[in-house]
Amino acid sequence: MREMIDFDNPSSFPKELQMWDARFEDYIRNRISLEGVTEWWQIEHQLQDLCLKESNSVVDFLNNNLETEVAVWHCTRVLDEEDFWRNGIIVSGGRGCLGEKRIRLLLSQIGVAQDMIEKIFKHIYVYWDRNIESRTESVHFQGDKKTIYNDVNASIFATNLGGEIVRWSIENIDKNLHKKEPYKRLWILGKPCIIKFKCKLSQMRERSRTDVIVEILKYFIVTKMYKYPYEFDFTGMTIGSVPSENILSIEEIENFIEIHEKYEVGFYDELKNNK
C-alpha cells in the first residue's frame, strides 16, 4: 500500500511527482521569469498561471491513485473532545438534519431565547441554501499544521462554537452581539483545536483532490528545480463526514488568545484570569 501523504512531512510525498522529463522542465523554465525573484512565492504565483492540473504528472497520478490517503487538518472549537473520538467530524446536513439540531440545542443550553434562535437560523438557512455542497455536505480542511499557526485567517474557524456560519449569522443581527451574554459563551466555552485526520483522495471533492496533487507538484518544482523553500497554502473539502476511525489527533491551538486578542482587546480576559 502507498504511504500516506502528510503535508507536515514532505518526505511522504510521492516521488513520481518529481520525476518529470526534460520536456516538462523546459516547459516550466521557459515560462517562469526569474527577473527580480527573491522569494519562493514569486515563483509559485507564476506557476498558478500554468494550469498544472492538466499536466500529465497530475492527471496520471489521480487516475491511478485515488485510494491514496492524505493527512490534513480541520480547525474548529471543541466543546467535547470525546464526541469527536466517538462520532468523527459530522457535516451539518442542512435544514432539519443533525447539524441544525445540535446548533439549536447549543444555543438553548447557553440561554439564548427562542425568538432569537429563530432569528439566527433565518440567517443560517441563507448561508446553507446558498452553497449546499460546501456548507452542509463537506468537512473543510487545511494542508499543514504550520499554516494554521502562521495565518490568523486559518485559525479563525476555532473562535466560536458552531462554526463560522453561526458567527456570521449572529454578526448579521448585530456586529457586537457576540460581546454580549449569553452569545459570548460561544466564544468562551470549549477550546480552540486542530483535528488531524486522514482522507482518501477519492473521498475529497474533485477540485480539492486535484489541488492536493498540484500543491505537491509545485512544492517539487520550487524546491528541486529552483532551490527555494516552500510554504503550503491551500484548503479543501471532503465528500461527507469524517468517520471517527480516520481521526489521527486532536490538539488545542497554542497561544490562541495571544493570536486573536489584538482584534478583541479585553474580550478574553475571563479566560486569561481563569488560567
VEXBALUM-103416 format. One record per residue (C-alpha): residue number from 1; x, y, z. Coordinates in nm, 4 decimals, decimal comma. Each point is the difference from the previous one (the first is absolute). Example, Ala and Ser with C-alpha at 12.3 -4.5 7.8 and 13.67 -1.06 7.14 Angstrom:
<pt seq="1" c1="1,2300" c2="-0,4500" c3="0,7800"/>
<pt seq="2" c1="0,1370" c2="0,3440" c3="-0,0660"/>
//
This chain:
<pt seq="1" c1="0,0000" c2="0,0000" c3="0,0000"/>
<pt seq="2" c1="0,1231" c2="0,3513" c3="-0,0854"/>
<pt seq="3" c1="0,1264" c2="0,2116" c3="0,2899"/>
<pt seq="4" c1="-0,2455" c2="0,2563" c3="0,1325"/>
<pt seq="5" c1="0,0669" c2="0,3527" c3="-0,1256"/>
<pt seq="6" c1="0,0627" c2="0,2364" c3="0,2902"/>
<pt seq="7" c1="0,0615" c2="0,3706" c3="-0,0629"/>
<pt seq="8" c1="0,1722" c2="0,0269" c3="0,3373"/>
<pt seq="9" c1="0,2561" c2="-0,2456" c3="-0,1391"/>
<pt seq="10" c1="0,0937" c2="0,0713" c3="-0,3645"/>
<pt seq="11" c1="0,2150" c2="-0,3149" c3="-0,0082"/>
<pt seq="12" c1="-0,3330" c2="-0,1852" c3="-0,0260"/>
<pt seq="13" c1="-0,0760" c2="0,1616" c3="-0,3370"/>
<pt seq="14" c1="-0,0218" c2="-0,2354" c3="-0,3008"/>
<pt seq="15" c1="0,3394" c2="-0,0055" c3="-0,1684"/>
<pt seq="16" c1="-0,1465" c2="-0,0368" c3="-0,3492"/>
<pt seq="17" c1="-0,1315" c2="0,3576" c3="0,0210"/>
<pt seq="18" c1="0,3590" c2="0,1262" c3="-0,0175"/>
<pt seq="19" c1="0,1116" c2="-0,2401" c3="-0,2745"/>
<pt seq="20" c1="-0,0838" c2="0,2275" c3="-0,2907"/>
<pt seq="21" c1="0,1627" c2="-0,0246" c3="-0,3417"/>
<pt seq="22" c1="0,2105" c2="0,2621" c3="-0,1781"/>
<pt seq="23" c1="-0,2990" c2="0,1162" c3="-0,2012"/>
<pt seq="24" c1="-0,1968" c2="0,0880" c3="0,3154"/>
<pt seq="25" c1="0,2984" c2="0,1760" c3="0,1581"/>
<pt seq="26" c1="0,0550" c2="0,2044" c3="-0,3150"/>
<pt seq="27" c1="-0,3703" c2="0,0911" c3="0,0016"/>
<pt seq="28" c1="0,0277" c2="0,1326" c3="0,3561"/>
<pt seq="29" c1="0,3313" c2="0,1813" c3="-0,0410"/>
<pt seq="30" c1="-0,1124" c2="0,1689" c3="-0,3208"/>
<pt seq="31" c1="-0,3051" c2="0,1434" c3="0,1747"/>
<pt seq="32" c1="0,1387" c2="0,0983" c3="0,3395"/>
<pt seq="33" c1="0,1803" c2="0,3308" c3="0,0107"/>
<pt seq="34" c1="0,2670" c2="0,0302" c3="0,2693"/>
<pt seq="35" c1="0,0452" c2="0,3716" c3="-0,0546"/>
<pt seq="36" c1="-0,0320" c2="0,1672" c3="0,3394"/>
<pt seq="37" c1="-0,0828" c2="-0,3283" c3="0,1736"/>
<pt seq="38" c1="0,1308" c2="-0,0178" c3="0,3563"/>
<pt seq="39" c1="-0,2749" c2="-0,2007" c3="0,1737"/>
<pt seq="40" c1="-0,1586" c2="-0,3410" c3="-0,0622"/>
<pt seq="41" c1="-0,3518" c2="0,1407" c3="-0,0311"/>
<pt seq="42" c1="0,0988" c2="0,2055" c3="-0,3039"/>
<pt seq="43" c1="0,0575" c2="-0,3259" c3="-0,1863"/>
<pt seq="44" c1="-0,3099" c2="-0,1641" c3="0,1452"/>
<pt seq="45" c1="-0,2183" c2="0,2887" c3="-0,1196"/>
<pt seq="46" c1="0,1272" c2="-0,0516" c3="-0,3549"/>
<pt seq="47" c1="-0,0647" c2="-0,3740" c3="0,0244"/>
<pt seq="48" c1="-0,3655" c2="0,0769" c3="0,0729"/>
<pt seq="49" c1="-0,0324" c2="0,1280" c3="-0,3573"/>
<pt seq="50" c1="0,1290" c2="-0,3216" c3="-0,1609"/>
<pt seq="51" c1="-0,3039" c2="-0,2213" c3="0,0589"/>
<pt seq="52" c1="0,2073" c2="-0,2770" c3="0,1576"/>
<pt seq="53" c1="-0,3175" c2="-0,1954" c3="0,0732"/>
<pt seq="54" c1="-0,0004" c2="-0,1017" c3="-0,3667"/>
<pt seq="55" c1="0,3606" c2="-0,1231" c3="0,0032"/>
<pt seq="56" c1="0,0651" c2="-0,3695" c3="-0,0582"/>
<pt seq="57" c1="0,1550" c2="-0,0330" c3="0,3457"/>
<pt seq="58" c1="-0,3169" c2="0,1132" c3="0,1770"/>
<pt seq="59" c1="-0,2501" c2="-0,1699" c3="-0,2299"/>
<pt seq="60" c1="0,1828" c2="-0,3349" c3="0,0030"/>
<pt seq="61" c1="0,0447" c2="0,0009" c3="0,3758"/>
<pt seq="62" c1="-0,3662" c2="0,0693" c3="0,0656"/>
<pt seq="63" c1="-0,1121" c2="-0,2608" c3="-0,2523"/>
<pt seq="64" c1="0,2059" c2="-0,2701" c3="0,1690"/>
<pt seq="65" c1="0,0077" c2="0,0914" c3="0,3692"/>
<pt seq="66" c1="-0,3429" c2="0,1138" c3="0,1193"/>
<pt seq="67" c1="0,0195" c2="-0,2370" c3="0,2978"/>
<pt seq="68" c1="0,3123" c2="0,1730" c3="0,1320"/>
<pt seq="69" c1="-0,0542" c2="0,1468" c3="0,3468"/>
<pt seq="70" c1="0,0894" c2="0,3589" c3="0,0867"/>
<pt seq="71" c1="0,0397" c2="0,1456" c3="0,3505"/>
<pt seq="72" c1="-0,1541" c2="0,3472" c3="0,0359"/>
<pt seq="73" c1="-0,1231" c2="0,2348" c3="0,2752"/>
<pt seq="74" c1="-0,3448" c2="0,1240" c3="0,0984"/>
<pt seq="75" c1="-0,0188" c2="0,3115" c3="0,2197"/>
<pt seq="76" c1="-0,2939" c2="0,0373" c3="0,2404"/>
<pt seq="77" c1="-0,1033" c2="0,0852" c3="0,3546"/>
<pt seq="78" c1="-0,0554" c2="-0,3144" c3="0,2045"/>
<pt seq="79" c1="-0,2422" c2="-0,0282" c3="0,2905"/>
<pt seq="80" c1="0,0265" c2="-0,3771" c3="0,0500"/>
<pt seq="81" c1="0,3140" c2="-0,1636" c3="-0,1390"/>
<pt seq="82" c1="-0,1339" c2="-0,3482" c3="0,0692"/>
<pt seq="83" c1="-0,2914" c2="0,0679" c3="-0,2336"/>
<pt seq="84" c1="0,2444" c2="0,0253" c3="-0,2911"/>
<pt seq="85" c1="0,1765" c2="-0,3206" c3="0,0991"/>
<pt seq="86" c1="-0,3390" c2="-0,1743" c3="0,0169"/>
<pt seq="87" c1="-0,1794" c2="0,1485" c3="-0,3004"/>
<pt seq="88" c1="0,2633" c2="0,1640" c3="-0,2200"/>
<pt seq="89" c1="-0,0467" c2="0,3360" c3="-0,1710"/>
<pt seq="90" c1="-0,3621" c2="0,0173" c3="-0,1071"/>
<pt seq="91" c1="-0,1248" c2="0,2285" c3="-0,2772"/>
<pt seq="92" c1="-0,2992" c2="0,2202" c3="0,0840"/>
<pt seq="93" c1="-0,2287" c2="-0,1592" c3="-0,2601"/>
<pt seq="94" c1="-0,2041" c2="0,3186" c3="-0,0383"/>
<pt seq="95" c1="-0,3618" c2="0,0680" c3="0,0938"/>
<pt seq="96" c1="-0,1516" c2="-0,2450" c3="0,2468"/>
<pt seq="97" c1="0,3127" c2="-0,2132" c3="0,0255"/>
<pt seq="98" c1="0,2346" c2="-0,0786" c3="0,2877"/>
<pt seq="99" c1="0,1971" c2="0,3233" c3="-0,0360"/>
<pt seq="100" c1="-0,3111" c2="0,2129" c3="0,0492"/>
<pt seq="101" c1="-0,1078" c2="-0,2035" c3="0,3016"/>
<pt seq="102" c1="0,3441" c2="0,0349" c3="0,1579"/>
<pt seq="103" c1="0,0177" c2="0,3755" c3="-0,0557"/>
<pt seq="104" c1="-0,3525" c2="0,0557" c3="0,1338"/>
<pt seq="105" c1="0,0836" c2="-0,2059" c3="0,3100"/>
<pt seq="106" c1="0,3263" c2="0,1899" c3="0,0512"/>
<pt seq="107" c1="-0,1676" c2="0,3410" c3="-0,0271"/>
<pt seq="108" c1="-0,2754" c2="-0,1092" c3="0,2376"/>
<pt seq="109" c1="0,2482" c2="-0,1385" c3="0,2533"/>
<pt seq="110" c1="0,1928" c2="0,3264" c3="0,0243"/>
<pt seq="111" c1="-0,3250" c2="0,1920" c3="0,0558"/>
<pt seq="112" c1="-0,0886" c2="0,1530" c3="-0,3367"/>
<pt seq="113" c1="-0,3726" c2="0,0819" c3="-0,0151"/>
<pt seq="114" c1="-0,2094" c2="-0,1985" c3="-0,2476"/>
<pt seq="115" c1="-0,0932" c2="0,3033" c3="-0,2090"/>
<pt seq="116" c1="0,3684" c2="0,0865" c3="-0,0395"/>
<pt seq="117" c1="0,0821" c2="-0,3579" c3="-0,0951"/>
<pt seq="118" c1="-0,2535" c2="0,0302" c3="-0,2826"/>
<pt seq="119" c1="0,1520" c2="0,3324" c3="-0,1111"/>
<pt seq="120" c1="0,3458" c2="-0,1565" c3="-0,0046"/>
<pt seq="121" c1="-0,1258" c2="-0,2944" c3="-0,2034"/>
<pt seq="122" c1="-0,1571" c2="0,2249" c3="-0,2614"/>
<pt seq="123" c1="0,3539" c2="0,1097" c3="-0,0804"/>
<pt seq="124" c1="0,1469" c2="-0,3501" c3="0,0350"/>
<pt seq="125" c1="-0,2499" c2="-0,1324" c3="-0,2555"/>
<pt seq="126" c1="0,1094" c2="0,2643" c3="-0,2497"/>
<pt seq="127" c1="0,3636" c2="-0,1090" c3="0,0294"/>
<pt seq="128" c1="-0,0868" c2="-0,3697" c3="-0,0148"/>
<pt seq="129" c1="-0,2307" c2="0,0365" c3="-0,3002"/>
<pt seq="130" c1="0,2454" c2="0,2207" c3="-0,1860"/>
<pt seq="131" c1="0,2607" c2="-0,2764" c3="-0,0246"/>
<pt seq="132" c1="-0,1379" c2="-0,3354" c3="0,1099"/>
<pt seq="133" c1="0,3021" c2="-0,2094" c3="-0,0999"/>
<pt seq="134" c1="0,2563" c2="0,2202" c3="0,1717"/>
<pt seq="135" c1="-0,1988" c2="0,1018" c3="0,3077"/>
<pt seq="136" c1="-0,2015" c2="-0,3116" c3="0,0841"/>
<pt seq="137" c1="0,1589" c2="-0,3026" c3="-0,1678"/>
<pt seq="138" c1="0,3762" c2="0,0477" c3="0,0455"/>
<pt seq="139" c1="0,2664" c2="0,0239" c3="0,2679"/>
<pt seq="140" c1="0,2456" c2="0,2789" c3="-0,0795"/>
<pt seq="141" c1="0,3708" c2="-0,0594" c3="0,0518"/>
<pt seq="142" c1="0,3389" c2="0,1652" c3="-0,0249"/>
<pt seq="143" c1="0,3226" c2="-0,1596" c3="-0,1106"/>
<pt seq="144" c1="0,2560" c2="0,0320" c3="0,2756"/>
<pt seq="145" c1="0,0168" c2="0,0950" c3="0,3656"/>
<pt seq="146" c1="0,2500" c2="0,2804" c3="-0,0556"/>
<pt seq="147" c1="-0,2426" c2="0,1938" c3="-0,2186"/>
<pt seq="148" c1="-0,2618" c2="0,0138" c3="0,2760"/>
<pt seq="149" c1="0,2483" c2="0,1592" c3="0,2381"/>
<pt seq="150" c1="0,1437" c2="0,2418" c3="-0,2562"/>
<pt seq="151" c1="-0,3295" c2="0,1309" c3="-0,1381"/>
<pt seq="152" c1="-0,2567" c2="0,1525" c3="0,2358"/>
<pt seq="153" c1="-0,2667" c2="-0,0541" c3="-0,2663"/>
<pt seq="154" c1="0,0660" c2="-0,3734" c3="0,0195"/>
<pt seq="155" c1="-0,0544" c2="-0,0253" c3="0,3767"/>
<pt seq="156" c1="-0,3073" c2="0,2263" c3="0,0052"/>
<pt seq="157" c1="-0,2172" c2="-0,3091" c3="-0,0518"/>
<pt seq="158" c1="0,0703" c2="-0,0890" c3="0,3645"/>
<pt seq="159" c1="-0,1225" c2="0,3282" c3="0,1486"/>
<pt seq="160" c1="-0,3537" c2="-0,1143" c3="0,0827"/>
<pt seq="161" c1="-0,2125" c2="-0,3081" c3="0,0478"/>
<pt seq="162" c1="-0,2280" c2="-0,0710" c3="-0,2936"/>
<pt seq="163" c1="0,2458" c2="0,1169" c3="-0,2638"/>
<pt seq="164" c1="0,0236" c2="0,2962" c3="-0,2318"/>
<pt seq="165" c1="-0,3607" c2="-0,0129" c3="-0,1226"/>
<pt seq="166" c1="-0,1283" c2="0,0410" c3="0,3558"/>
<pt seq="167" c1="0,2482" c2="0,2851" c3="0,0461"/>
<pt seq="168" c1="-0,1055" c2="0,1720" c3="-0,3215"/>
<pt seq="169" c1="-0,3688" c2="-0,0433" c3="0,0832"/>
<pt seq="170" c1="0,0398" c2="0,1578" c3="0,3427"/>
<pt seq="171" c1="0,2043" c2="0,2859" c3="-0,1467"/>
<pt seq="172" c1="-0,2699" c2="0,0589" c3="-0,2614"/>
<pt seq="173" c1="-0,2443" c2="0,0758" c3="0,2805"/>
<pt seq="174" c1="0,2445" c2="0,2241" c3="0,1862"/>
<pt seq="175" c1="0,3744" c2="0,0156" c3="-0,0666"/>
<pt seq="176" c1="0,0619" c2="0,0406" c3="0,3746"/>
<pt seq="177" c1="-0,2477" c2="-0,2630" c3="0,1173"/>
<pt seq="178" c1="0,2779" c2="-0,2549" c3="0,0588"/>
<pt seq="179" c1="0,1360" c2="0,2261" c3="0,2744"/>
<pt seq="180" c1="-0,3242" c2="-0,0279" c3="0,1964"/>
<pt seq="181" c1="-0,1381" c2="-0,2817" c3="0,2107"/>
<pt seq="182" c1="-0,1060" c2="-0,2677" c3="-0,0578"/>
<pt seq="183" c1="0,1425" c2="0,0053" c3="-0,3531"/>
<pt seq="184" c1="0,3529" c2="0,0558" c3="0,1268"/>
<pt seq="185" c1="-0,0111" c2="-0,3520" c3="0,1487"/>
<pt seq="186" c1="0,0517" c2="-0,1330" c3="-0,3532"/>
<pt seq="187" c1="0,3369" c2="0,1761" c3="-0,0050"/>
<pt seq="188" c1="0,0980" c2="-0,0950" c3="0,3577"/>
<pt seq="189" c1="-0,1138" c2="-0,3597" c3="0,0491"/>
<pt seq="190" c1="0,1995" c2="-0,2872" c3="-0,1472"/>
<pt seq="191" c1="0,3505" c2="0,0261" c3="-0,1363"/>
<pt seq="192" c1="0,1493" c2="0,0956" c3="-0,3377"/>
<pt seq="193" c1="0,1301" c2="-0,3162" c3="-0,1659"/>
<pt seq="194" c1="0,1478" c2="-0,1463" c3="-0,3125"/>
<pt seq="195" c1="-0,1025" c2="-0,3520" c3="-0,0926"/>
<pt seq="196" c1="0,2292" c2="-0,2041" c3="-0,2206"/>
<pt seq="197" c1="-0,1754" c2="-0,2640" c3="-0,2056"/>
<pt seq="198" c1="0,0678" c2="-0,2231" c3="-0,2953"/>
<pt seq="199" c1="-0,2081" c2="-0,0017" c3="-0,3148"/>
<pt seq="200" c1="0,0335" c2="-0,1855" c3="-0,3288"/>
<pt seq="201" c1="0,0298" c2="0,2121" c3="-0,3118"/>
<pt seq="202" c1="-0,3201" c2="-0,1658" c3="-0,1196"/>
<pt seq="203" c1="-0,1769" c2="0,1361" c3="0,3103"/>
<pt seq="204" c1="0,0884" c2="0,3592" c3="-0,0884"/>
<pt seq="205" c1="-0,1887" c2="0,2316" c3="-0,2316"/>
<pt seq="206" c1="0,1455" c2="-0,0252" c3="-0,3497"/>
<pt seq="207" c1="0,1493" c2="0,3490" c3="0,0069"/>
<pt seq="208" c1="0,1514" c2="-0,0626" c3="0,3450"/>
<pt seq="209" c1="0,1707" c2="-0,3257" c3="-0,0961"/>
<pt seq="210" c1="0,1458" c2="0,1735" c3="-0,3055"/>
<pt seq="211" c1="0,1203" c2="0,2934" c3="0,2123"/>
<pt seq="212" c1="0,1752" c2="-0,2427" c3="0,2381"/>
<pt seq="213" c1="0,2056" c2="-0,1584" c3="-0,2775"/>
<pt seq="214" c1="0,0683" c2="0,3322" c3="-0,1747"/>
<pt seq="215" c1="0,1285" c2="0,1384" c3="0,3315"/>
<pt seq="216" c1="0,2483" c2="-0,2866" c3="0,0252"/>
<pt seq="217" c1="0,1130" c2="0,0530" c3="-0,3579"/>
<pt seq="218" c1="0,0517" c2="0,3720" c3="0,0674"/>
<pt seq="219" c1="0,1977" c2="-0,0885" c3="0,3129"/>
<pt seq="220" c1="0,2351" c2="-0,2196" c3="-0,2038"/>
<pt seq="221" c1="0,0384" c2="0,2586" c3="-0,2770"/>
<pt seq="222" c1="0,0846" c2="0,2821" c3="0,2413"/>
<pt seq="223" c1="0,2293" c2="-0,2034" c3="0,2278"/>
<pt seq="224" c1="0,1683" c2="-0,2321" c3="-0,2519"/>
<pt seq="225" c1="0,0058" c2="0,2005" c3="-0,3221"/>
<pt seq="226" c1="0,0545" c2="0,3455" c3="0,1501"/>
<pt seq="227" c1="0,1488" c2="-0,0861" c3="0,3426"/>
<pt seq="228" c1="-0,2335" c2="0,2254" c3="0,1996"/>
<pt seq="229" c1="-0,1885" c2="-0,0978" c3="0,3169"/>
<pt seq="230" c1="-0,3772" c2="-0,0431" c3="-0,0241"/>
<pt seq="231" c1="-0,2981" c2="0,0686" c3="0,2252"/>
<pt seq="232" c1="-0,3309" c2="-0,1780" c3="-0,0515"/>
<pt seq="233" c1="-0,3143" c2="0,2065" c3="-0,0332"/>
<pt seq="234" c1="-0,3098" c2="-0,1842" c3="-0,1136"/>
<pt seq="235" c1="-0,3344" c2="-0,1136" c3="0,1302"/>
<pt seq="236" c1="-0,2329" c2="-0,2785" c3="-0,1041"/>
<pt seq="237" c1="-0,3255" c2="-0,1830" c3="0,0669"/>
<pt seq="238" c1="-0,0946" c2="-0,3596" c3="0,0658"/>
<pt seq="239" c1="-0,2988" c2="-0,1804" c3="-0,1434"/>
<pt seq="240" c1="-0,2121" c2="-0,0425" c3="0,3114"/>
<pt seq="241" c1="0,0956" c2="-0,0570" c3="0,3636"/>
<pt seq="242" c1="0,3306" c2="-0,1283" c3="0,1373"/>
<pt seq="243" c1="-0,0423" c2="-0,3296" c3="0,1910"/>
<pt seq="244" c1="0,1493" c2="-0,0202" c3="0,3473"/>
<pt seq="245" c1="0,2517" c2="-0,2671" c3="-0,1038"/>
<pt seq="246" c1="0,1575" c2="0,2488" c3="-0,2417"/>
<pt seq="247" c1="0,0837" c2="0,2533" c3="0,2717"/>
<pt seq="248" c1="0,3727" c2="-0,0043" c3="0,0742"/>
<pt seq="249" c1="0,0332" c2="0,2648" c3="0,2713"/>
<pt seq="250" c1="-0,1776" c2="0,2886" c3="0,1736"/>
<pt seq="251" c1="0,2158" c2="0,2867" c3="0,1258"/>
<pt seq="252" c1="-0,0841" c2="0,3262" c3="0,1700"/>
<pt seq="253" c1="0,1380" c2="0,2979" c3="-0,1916"/>
<pt seq="254" c1="0,2850" c2="0,1487" c3="0,2008"/>
<pt seq="255" c1="-0,0064" c2="0,3717" c3="0,0857"/>
<pt seq="256" c1="-0,3398" c2="0,0415" c3="-0,1654"/>
<pt seq="257" c1="-0,0997" c2="0,2890" c3="0,2258"/>
<pt seq="258" c1="0,3243" c2="0,1842" c3="-0,0708"/>
<pt seq="259" c1="-0,0532" c2="-0,0491" c3="-0,3744"/>
<pt seq="260" c1="-0,3560" c2="0,1347" c3="-0,0013"/>
<pt seq="261" c1="-0,0352" c2="0,2428" c3="0,2907"/>
<pt seq="262" c1="0,1583" c2="0,2852" c3="-0,1955"/>
<pt seq="263" c1="-0,3223" c2="0,0020" c3="-0,2023"/>
<pt seq="264" c1="-0,2191" c2="-0,0191" c3="0,3134"/>
<pt seq="265" c1="0,1828" c2="0,1911" c3="0,2742"/>
<pt seq="266" c1="-0,1187" c2="-0,1193" c3="0,3414"/>
<pt seq="267" c1="-0,2389" c2="-0,2549" c3="-0,1520"/>
<pt seq="268" c1="0,1877" c2="-0,2995" c3="0,1380"/>
<pt seq="269" c1="0,0780" c2="0,1414" c3="0,3464"/>
<pt seq="270" c1="-0,2371" c2="-0,2527" c3="0,1563"/>
<pt seq="271" c1="0,2013" c2="-0,2882" c3="-0,1396"/>
<pt seq="272" c1="0,3342" c2="0,1610" c3="0,0824"/>
<pt seq="273" c1="-0,1046" c2="0,0561" c3="0,3608"/>
<pt seq="274" c1="-0,1079" c2="-0,3624" c3="0,0357"/>
<pt seq="275" c1="0,3373" c2="-0,1372" c3="-0,1026"/>
//
